[in-house]
Amino acid sequence: MDSTDLTLIGLLRGNARANVATLARKLGVARGTVTQRMRRLEDAGVIVGYTVRLRPDAEPQTIRAWMGIAVEGNEARAVIASLLGEPGVATLHDTNGRWDLLAELRAADLQELSRVLERIRLIRGISQSETSIHLQTYRAA
């Protein structure tokens, strides 16, 4: 990746819905160049999707929780692949410290959260987990 790719990614982070013409103008390149670079970044797995970000209070009915996950031995890749396939996992982070992974979970209600937790606990290679439910957010980026 070069500086144009990094700038393109930054622009998409700011507005994933920006059209190719706007991106090309901001980058100072042709529209075909933007299209080609986006396709290359997608094919390489650098860009894995486009999404909508909501204010934390925009989904008042959604239950959010953090789950710290300890992974057994060499099972990290398999565990990560399984977690990325779990619809209740909104984000997944590799970390250091007590937990190997930190997952942000989202569910419509407590019953759904319970089902998400049950499915995650059945994943082979997870040795231990701890979940904390979000009660209130004081500052959001």
Rosetta silent file (secondary structure, phi, psi, omega in degrees, C-alpha in Angstrom):
SEQUENCE: MDSTDLTLIGLLRGNARANVATLARKLGVARGTVTQRMRRLEDAGVIVGYTVRLRPDAEPQTIRAWMGIAVEGNEARAVIASLLGEPGVATLHDTNGRWDLLAELRAADLQELSRVLERIRLIRGISQSETSIHLQTYRAA
SCORE:     score description
SCORE:     0.000 S_00000001
   1 L     0.000  138.513  177.275    0.000    0.000    0.000 S_00000001
   2 L  -109.050 -174.284 -176.152    1.201    3.444   -0.819 S_00000001
   3 H   -64.764  -31.495  177.578    0.187    6.874    0.468 S_00000001
   4 H   -66.771  -41.905  176.911   -2.708    7.105   -2.025 S_00000001
   5 H   -61.181  -44.956 -179.028   -4.140    3.805   -0.745 S_00000001
   6 H   -64.456  -39.557  177.323   -3.805    4.987    2.855 S_00000001
   7 H   -66.759  -40.992  177.482   -5.484    8.309    2.039 S_00000001
   8 H   -59.492  -46.459  178.601   -8.263    6.461    0.191 S_00000001
   9 H   -60.797  -42.138  178.056   -8.843    4.217    3.212 S_00000001
  10 H   -61.569  -41.619  177.597   -8.939    7.284    5.455 S_00000001
  11 H   -64.350  -40.890  179.000  -11.545    8.938    3.216 S_00000001
  12 H   -68.188  -33.734  175.456  -13.662    5.770    3.233 S_00000001
  13 H   -63.013  -36.926  179.260  -13.427    5.578    7.020 S_00000001
  14 H   -72.369  -35.054 -179.962  -14.849    9.086    7.163 S_00000001
  15 L  -156.716   94.349 -178.414  -17.624    8.322    4.676 S_00000001
  16 L   -67.491  -13.507  179.699  -17.948    4.782    3.294 S_00000001
  17 L   -94.497    1.730 -179.757  -20.750    6.021    1.029 S_00000001
  18 L   -58.642  136.741 -179.325  -18.593    8.589   -0.770 S_00000001
  19 L   -80.698  163.018 -175.114  -18.911    8.141   -4.526 S_00000001
  20 H   -60.375  -39.126 -179.304  -15.934    7.409   -6.754 S_00000001
  21 H   -62.150  -42.530  179.099  -16.004   10.880   -8.367 S_00000001
  22 H   -65.441  -44.316  179.147  -15.753   12.600   -4.960 S_00000001
  23 H   -61.381  -43.658 -179.925  -12.951   10.277   -3.840 S_00000001
  24 H   -61.708  -42.984  179.804  -11.061   10.862   -7.112 S_00000001
  25 H   -62.617  -44.555 -178.811  -11.356   14.640   -6.757 S_00000001
  26 H   -67.899  -31.287  179.499  -10.084   14.565   -3.158 S_00000001
  27 H   -86.292  -17.478 -177.339   -7.200   12.269   -4.108 S_00000001
  28 L    73.404   33.857  179.521   -6.359   14.172   -7.300 S_00000001
  29 L  -131.092  171.532  178.669   -6.561   11.036   -9.452 S_00000001
  30 L   -73.515  154.005  178.067   -8.861    9.658  -12.158 S_00000001
  31 H   -58.682  -38.531  178.483  -12.087    7.853  -11.223 S_00000001
  32 H   -61.118  -35.288  177.714  -10.749    4.686  -12.864 S_00000001
  33 H   -64.203  -43.624  179.209   -7.737    4.828  -10.556 S_00000001
  34 H   -63.449  -47.041 -179.952   -9.990    4.957   -7.476 S_00000001
  35 H   -58.905  -45.354 -179.348  -12.135    2.081   -8.756 S_00000001
  36 H   -64.063  -43.092 -179.856   -9.052   -0.009   -9.533 S_00000001
  37 H   -66.372  -41.714  178.555   -7.446    0.692   -6.140 S_00000001
  38 H   -62.596  -44.445  178.911  -10.646   -0.110   -4.245 S_00000001
  39 H   -61.206  -42.391  179.736  -11.015   -3.393   -6.142 S_00000001
  40 H   -64.500  -42.744  178.768   -7.360   -4.266   -5.450 S_00000001
  41 H   -66.034  -36.514  176.109   -7.746   -3.474   -1.737 S_00000001
  42 H   -67.650  -45.994 -179.558  -10.919   -5.578   -1.593 S_00000001
  43 H   -61.891  -33.954  179.810   -9.298   -8.501   -3.451 S_00000001
  44 L   -79.732   -7.638 -179.441   -6.305   -8.365   -1.082 S_00000001
  45 L    82.008    9.396  177.055   -8.627   -8.477    1.919 S_00000001
  46 L   -71.967  -48.561  173.161   -7.548   -5.050    3.163 S_00000001
  47 L   -97.535  118.358 -177.725  -11.078   -3.716    2.717 S_00000001
  48 L  -107.988   -4.157  177.615  -13.469   -6.409    3.912 S_00000001
  49 L   168.314  173.035  178.949  -16.691   -4.415    3.801 S_00000001
  50 L  -123.813  142.601 -171.212  -18.469   -1.122    4.126 S_00000001
  51 L  -143.194  172.994  175.107  -20.606   -0.269    7.108 S_00000001
  52 L  -111.978  133.937  175.149  -22.689    2.293    8.907 S_00000001
  53 L  -104.042  133.134  179.982  -21.549    3.690   12.273 S_00000001
  54 L  -114.718  151.964  171.861  -24.233    4.790   14.677 S_00000001
  55 L   -60.304  147.748  179.595  -24.089    6.950   17.773 S_00000001
  56 H   -56.799  -31.558 -178.700  -24.133    4.740   20.876 S_00000001
  57 H   -88.073    0.367 -178.995  -27.527    6.137   21.852 S_00000001
  58 H   -77.003  -17.007  178.540  -29.035    5.577   18.381 S_00000001
  59 L  -119.876   67.452 -174.077  -29.747    1.917   19.196 S_00000001
  60 L   -63.466  -23.500 -178.113  -31.329    2.156   22.646 S_00000001
  61 L   -86.454   -8.077 -177.538  -32.831   -1.331   22.416 S_00000001
  62 L   -85.340  131.955  174.703  -29.508   -3.016   21.627 S_00000001
  63 E   -92.079  128.843  178.202  -27.607   -4.701   24.420 S_00000001
  64 E  -116.351  143.610 -179.968  -23.856   -4.303   24.090 S_00000001
  65 E  -148.295  156.741  172.664  -21.271   -6.266   26.030 S_00000001
  66 E  -108.990  138.788  176.877  -17.535   -6.902   26.083 S_00000001
  67 E  -125.946  119.496  171.965  -16.210  -10.429   26.330 S_00000001
  68 E   -86.022  135.652 -173.718  -12.619  -11.194   27.285 S_00000001
  69 E  -130.143  127.879  173.027  -11.546  -14.545   25.822 S_00000001
  70 E   -99.662  135.138 -176.503   -8.600  -16.789   26.710 S_00000001
  71 E  -109.820  137.316  178.001   -7.474  -19.143   23.944 S_00000001
  72 L   -76.639  134.390  170.885   -5.890  -22.565   24.480 S_00000001
  73 L    39.106 -122.833 -175.515   -2.449  -23.161   22.972 S_00000001
  74 L   -94.434   23.483 -173.229   -2.262  -22.814   19.193 S_00000001
  75 L   -89.733    5.110 -173.007   -6.009  -22.476   18.638 S_00000001
  76 H   -55.903  -48.989 -177.280   -6.053  -18.685   18.038 S_00000001
  77 H   -61.248  -43.792 -179.787   -6.633  -18.792   14.270 S_00000001
  78 H   -66.477  -40.280  179.267   -9.456  -21.315   14.531 S_00000001
  79 H   -65.240  -45.754  179.133  -11.075  -19.428   17.408 S_00000001
  80 H   -59.275  -45.738  179.372  -10.822  -16.099   15.553 S_00000001
  81 H   -59.903  -42.086  178.794  -12.363  -17.641   12.424 S_00000001
  82 H   -65.708  -42.828 -179.272  -15.242  -19.041   14.463 S_00000001
  83 H   -66.501  -36.995  178.829  -15.835  -15.755   16.270 S_00000001
  84 H   -67.233  -21.092  176.393  -15.825  -13.775   13.020 S_00000001
  85 L   -88.796   -4.248 -179.169  -18.607  -16.073   11.822 S_00000001
  86 L   -86.033  119.123 -177.435  -20.725  -15.415   14.925 S_00000001
  87 L   -63.235  -22.384  179.548  -23.440  -12.831   14.144 S_00000001
  88 L   -79.343   -9.493  179.733  -23.471  -11.556   17.734 S_00000001
  89 E   -90.785  111.918 -179.236  -19.821  -10.468   17.511 S_00000001
  90 E   -81.834  -43.380  176.977  -19.725   -6.839   16.333 S_00000001
  91 E  -142.723  155.325  179.601  -15.934   -6.390   16.605 S_00000001
  92 E  -137.262  131.798 -176.277  -13.039   -8.621   17.588 S_00000001
  93 E  -126.438  136.679  170.786   -9.670   -7.448   18.884 S_00000001
  94 E   -85.935  134.175 -174.414   -6.396   -9.286   19.464 S_00000001
  95 L  -143.688  178.664  175.166   -4.922   -7.986   22.701 S_00000001
  96 L  -117.975  176.549 -179.729   -2.378   -8.630   25.422 S_00000001
  97 L    97.741 -149.770 -175.939   -2.786   -9.059   29.146 S_00000001
  98 L   -61.482  -38.210 -175.841   -5.221  -11.374   30.867 S_00000001
  99 L  -108.240  143.150  177.103   -7.301  -11.998   27.724 S_00000001
 100 L   -79.692  -34.926 -177.927   -6.076  -13.062   24.276 S_00000001
 101 E  -133.110  150.943  175.227   -9.107  -11.611   22.501 S_00000001
 102 E  -128.207  120.009 -178.205  -11.652   -8.931   23.265 S_00000001
 103 E  -112.675  134.717  170.513  -15.042   -9.184   21.531 S_00000001
 104 E   -93.673  123.652 -177.816  -17.749   -6.558   21.427 S_00000001
 105 E  -106.199  146.958  174.866  -21.095   -8.341   21.462 S_00000001
 106 E  -135.433  137.939  179.278  -24.470   -6.954   20.369 S_00000001
 107 E  -149.194  154.963 -178.574  -27.889   -8.475   20.930 S_00000001
 108 L   -72.186  -31.793 -177.845  -31.495   -7.324   20.764 S_00000001
 109 L  -156.903  177.606 -177.440  -32.310   -8.482   24.291 S_00000001
 110 H   -64.125  -35.538  179.064  -30.956  -10.535   27.206 S_00000001
 111 H   -64.303  -42.040  177.248  -32.292  -13.795   25.803 S_00000001
 112 H   -66.084  -41.378  176.990  -30.444  -13.229   22.529 S_00000001
 113 H   -59.518  -41.044  177.968  -27.280  -12.279   24.421 S_00000001
 114 H   -60.294  -41.815  178.453  -27.590  -15.517   26.388 S_00000001
 115 H   -66.488  -39.225  177.291  -27.785  -17.505   23.132 S_00000001
 116 H   -61.167  -47.024 -179.855  -24.745  -15.654   21.742 S_00000001
 117 H   -61.159  -41.396  178.191  -22.776  -16.456   24.917 S_00000001
 118 H   -61.006  -45.474 -179.796  -23.799  -20.123   24.727 S_00000001
 119 H   -63.488  -42.197 -179.025  -22.641  -20.399   21.107 S_00000001
 120 H   -65.387  -42.082 -178.906  -19.325  -18.695   21.871 S_00000001
 121 H   -64.494  -19.459  178.333  -18.652  -20.907   24.895 S_00000001
 122 L   -85.197   -7.237 -178.979  -19.037  -23.981   22.661 S_00000001
 123 L   -68.877  125.747  179.312  -16.214  -22.866   20.353 S_00000001
 124 L   -66.087  132.575  178.829  -13.346  -25.312   20.576 S_00000001
 125 L   105.522  -10.307  175.124  -10.138  -23.661   21.779 S_00000001
 126 E   -90.204  120.543 -177.886  -11.702  -21.166   24.173 S_00000001
 127 E   -94.892  -26.502 -175.441  -10.484  -21.972   27.668 S_00000001
 128 E  -162.410  150.477  175.832  -12.063  -19.121   29.614 S_00000001
 129 E  -150.273  160.113  175.819  -14.181  -16.019   29.107 S_00000001
 130 E  -145.541  131.645 -175.398  -15.637  -13.127   31.057 S_00000001
 131 E  -118.991  135.953  175.429  -18.471  -10.886   29.883 S_00000001
 132 E  -125.321  128.970  179.847  -19.408   -7.385   31.019 S_00000001
 133 E   -85.441  135.605  174.611  -22.593   -5.696   29.817 S_00000001
 134 L   -67.607  129.245  175.266  -22.402   -2.024   28.785 S_00000001
 135 L  -103.105  -43.379 -179.187  -24.584    0.045   31.052 S_00000001
 136 L  -156.530  144.216  176.417  -23.751    3.569   29.929 S_00000001
 137 L  -107.121  127.313 -178.753  -21.260    5.288   27.617 S_00000001
 138 L   -94.643  -27.501  178.605  -19.792    8.556   28.894 S_00000001
 139 L  -148.750  128.320  177.375  -17.701    9.469   25.869 S_00000001
 140 L  -124.509  141.688 -179.878  -17.872    8.172   22.335 S_00000001
 141 L   -74.299    0.000    0.000  -15.539    9.041   19.493 S_00000001
